[in-house]
């Protein structure tokens, strides 16, 4: 979760934009350590 916070801060993303970026970008999912096969991406309310 901390990695997602830093990602949002560095790229100036809102919560919904960060969620969408993680669905769209494999590199961002790898950066925050999320594997879509094993765990879901947190939704914007959890961010």
NORGI-V294030 format. One record per pair of residues at least 6 apart in sequence whose ideal C-beta (glycine too) atoms are under 7 Angstrom apart, sorted by the first residue. I is the first residue (numbers start at 0). GAP is how many residues later the second one is. Records with the same first field share a line. If there is no record, write none. Layout:
# NORGI-V294030
I=GAP, GAP
This chain:
# NORGI-V294030
2=28, 29, 30
3=14, 28, 38, 43
6=11, 21, 24, 25
7=10
12=8
14=29, 32
15=28
17=29
18=22, 24, 25, 28
20=7
21=6, 7, 10, 12, 19
22=18
28=7
33=7
